Amino acid sequence: MEYITYEDFKKMDIRVGTISVVEPVEGTDKLLKCQVRFGEDDVRQIVSGIREYYPEFETLIGKQVLYIVNLEPRTIRGVESQGMLMAVDGKDGKPVFLTPEVEVFHGAKVR
């Protein structure tokens, strides 16, 4: 394991986002493109490799999930991604989203 400093950790901006739109990335079997709301005027596009685990991906709409929002944007298969979904591996290998216990405001900051 490689350690980072607390100062490095503090640089990450982790927030709760609410998924408002989900669609597959054309030409791939693994990628979903989500529009995620982090505030009234802050909607970002985030691409995640979770499609194989969520064949009925429309069920993700309205879900609140943790995201790292201050990563440099990255183009994945021709689609810009403006953050990273946070999940852990479930016992069955399926990703388990990190979510708030109760509904919170879009963009709530993790501290």
C-alpha positions, 0 to 999 in steps of 0.5 A, spaced: 500 500 500 502 506 498 500 512 503 498 519 501 499 525 506 493 528 509 494 534 505 493 530 499 487 527 501 484 534 503 485 536 495 479 531 493 473 534 493 468 528 494 460 530 493 453 527 493 450 527 486 443 525 484 443 521 477 438 525 473 439 521 466 443 515 464 444 512 457 449 507 454 455 510 451 455 508 443 459 502 441 461 499 448 458 494 452 461 497 459 460 504 459 454 508 462 454 516 461 450 519 466 448 526 467 449 528 475 446 534 479 451 537 484 447 543 485 441 547 481 446 550 476 451 544 476 450 538 472 456 534 470 457 528 465 460 522 468 462 516 464 462 509 468 464 502 467 458 499 470 453 497 464 454 490 465 452 490 472 446 494 471 442 492 465 436 496 467 440 502 468 434 506 468 433 504 475 439 509 477 435 515 475 434 519 482 440 515 486 444 519 490 451 517 489 458 519 492 463 522 486 470 525 486 468 532 482 475 535 482 478 530 477 481 533 471 476 531 465 478 525 461 475 523 455 473 516 455 471 512 448 470 519 445 465 522 451 468 527 456 467 525 463 467 530 469 468 526 475 469 519 478 463 515 481 465 512 488 463 504 489 466 498 492 466 491 490 460 487 493 461 480 495 458 478 488 463 482 485 458 487 483 459 494 485 456 497 491 455 505 490 457 509 496 450 513 498 448 517 504 444 514 509 438 519 508 437 523 502 441 530 502 442 536 498 445 535 491 452 537 492 453 535 499 460 535 501 463 529 504 467 531 510 
